[in-house]
Amino acid sequence: MIPWSRIMLGIGVYIGRGYPRTGQYTLAGMLGNLPGPFRGRGGGHLDMTLRHPYEDRKLTFDRHARAYPLLDTFLLEELLSQVVAADETPRLGDPDGLTRVVGRLTQLSPRMTRSRLSAAVEEAWRG
């Protein structure tokens, strides 16, 4: 267990094993979104820097059988990063509050620009 107060600089969310050359998906992570034998295979990891003592940490997770759309991955990373940067991480432990935030985020369109999505994420968790 890692106390929320130790997490700094946000949290990166990566789908697939290892680190992708660009973006948030490795090749295996992208294959896991396609129909066929790779569907739902593999996993991913959360990448973060911790303080006291300073260290980089990579927390792995197994993949759900349902595909992880790129928008969902971006929204998760943006939410975690914003909440960490604002030093409001205890709010992530409030199931009712988190349910309200996720409900607001599910209404967002993948056609929105990155800056508008970031602003919408901030509005969702601050509102």
C-alpha positions as CSV (number, residue, x, y, z in Angstrom):
1,M,0.0,0.0,0.0
2,I,1.2,3.5,-0.9
3,P,-0.1,6.4,1.0
4,W,-1.7,9.0,-1.3
5,S,0.6,11.7,0.2
6,R,3.7,10.0,-1.2
7,I,2.5,10.3,-4.9
8,M,3.8,13.3,-6.7
9,L,3.9,14.6,-10.3
10,G,0.8,12.8,-11.4
11,I,0.3,9.2,-12.5
12,G,0.9,7.8,-16.0
13,V,-1.5,5.0,-17.2
14,Y,-0.1,2.6,-19.8
15,I,-1.9,-0.3,-21.5
16,G,0.3,-3.2,-22.4
17,R,3.5,-4.5,-21.0
18,G,6.6,-2.4,-21.0
19,Y,6.7,1.2,-22.2
20,P,5.3,2.3,-25.5
21,R,7.4,4.4,-27.8
22,T,4.7,7.0,-28.1
23,G,1.3,7.4,-26.5
24,Q,-0.3,5.2,-23.8
25,Y,-0.6,1.9,-25.6
26,T,2.1,-0.7,-26.4
27,L,1.6,-2.8,-29.5
28,A,0.3,-5.7,-27.4
29,G,-2.0,-3.2,-25.6
30,M,-3.5,-2.1,-29.0
31,L,-3.9,-5.8,-30.0
32,G,-5.9,-6.4,-26.8
33,N,-8.5,-3.9,-28.1
34,L,-9.0,-5.8,-31.4
35,P,-11.3,-8.8,-32.0
36,G,-9.5,-12.1,-32.1
37,P,-7.1,-14.1,-30.0
38,F,-5.5,-11.1,-28.2
39,R,-8.7,-9.6,-27.1
40,G,-8.6,-8.6,-23.4
41,R,-5.1,-10.2,-23.0
42,G,-2.2,-8.6,-21.1
43,G,-2.5,-5.8,-18.7
44,G,-0.8,-2.5,-18.1
45,H,0.7,-0.4,-15.4
46,L,0.5,2.9,-13.5
47,D,3.8,4.8,-13.5
48,M,4.5,7.3,-10.7
49,T,7.1,9.1,-8.7
50,L,7.0,8.9,-4.9
51,R,8.5,11.1,-2.3
52,H,10.1,10.5,1.1
53,P,12.2,8.7,-0.1
54,Y,12.1,9.6,-3.8
55,E,11.6,6.7,-6.1
56,D,9.9,5.7,-9.3
57,R,7.3,3.1,-9.0
58,K,5.5,0.9,-11.6
59,L,2.3,-0.8,-10.4
60,T,1.1,-3.5,-12.8
61,F,-2.6,-4.5,-13.3
62,D,-4.3,-7.2,-15.3
63,R,-6.5,-6.3,-18.1
64,H,-10.3,-6.6,-18.0
65,A,-11.9,-8.6,-20.9
66,R,-13.6,-5.4,-22.2
67,A,-11.4,-3.1,-24.3
68,Y,-10.0,0.1,-22.8
69,P,-10.8,2.9,-25.2
70,L,-8.1,5.5,-25.6
71,L,-10.4,8.2,-24.3
72,D,-11.0,6.3,-21.0
73,T,-7.3,5.8,-20.5
74,F,-6.6,9.5,-21.1
75,L,-9.4,10.6,-18.7
76,L,-8.1,8.2,-16.0
77,E,-4.6,9.5,-16.3
78,E,-5.7,13.2,-16.5
79,L,-8.0,12.7,-13.4
80,L,-5.2,11.1,-11.4
81,S,-2.6,13.6,-12.4
82,Q,-4.8,16.6,-11.7
83,V,-5.9,15.3,-8.3
84,V,-2.3,14.5,-7.3
85,A,-1.0,17.9,-8.5
86,A,-3.7,19.7,-6.5
87,D,-2.7,17.6,-3.4
88,E,-6.4,16.4,-3.1
89,T,-5.6,12.6,-3.3
90,P,-7.8,11.7,-0.3
91,R,-10.8,12.5,-2.5
92,L,-10.0,9.5,-4.6
93,G,-10.9,7.3,-1.6
94,D,-14.5,8.7,-1.5
95,P,-16.6,6.2,-3.5
96,D,-19.7,8.5,-3.7
97,G,-17.6,11.5,-4.9
98,L,-15.7,9.3,-7.4
99,T,-19.0,7.9,-8.7
100,R,-20.2,11.4,-9.4
101,V,-16.9,12.4,-11.2
102,V,-17.0,9.3,-13.4
103,G,-20.6,9.9,-14.2
104,R,-19.7,13.4,-15.5
105,L,-16.7,12.0,-17.5
106,T,-18.7,9.4,-19.3
107,Q,-20.6,12.2,-21.1
108,L,-17.5,13.5,-22.8
109,S,-16.8,13.1,-26.5
110,P,-13.6,11.7,-27.9
111,R,-13.9,14.5,-30.5
112,M,-13.0,17.2,-28.0
113,T,-9.5,18.6,-28.0
114,R,-7.0,17.6,-25.4
115,S,-7.2,21.0,-23.6
116,R,-11.0,20.9,-23.5
117,L,-10.9,17.3,-22.1
118,S,-8.4,18.4,-19.5
119,A,-10.6,21.3,-18.5
120,A,-13.7,19.1,-18.4
121,V,-11.8,16.6,-16.1
122,E,-10.9,19.5,-13.8
123,E,-14.5,20.7,-13.7
124,A,-15.8,17.2,-13.0
125,W,-13.7,16.6,-9.9
126,R,-13.7,20.1,-8.5
127,G,-17.5,20.5,-9.1
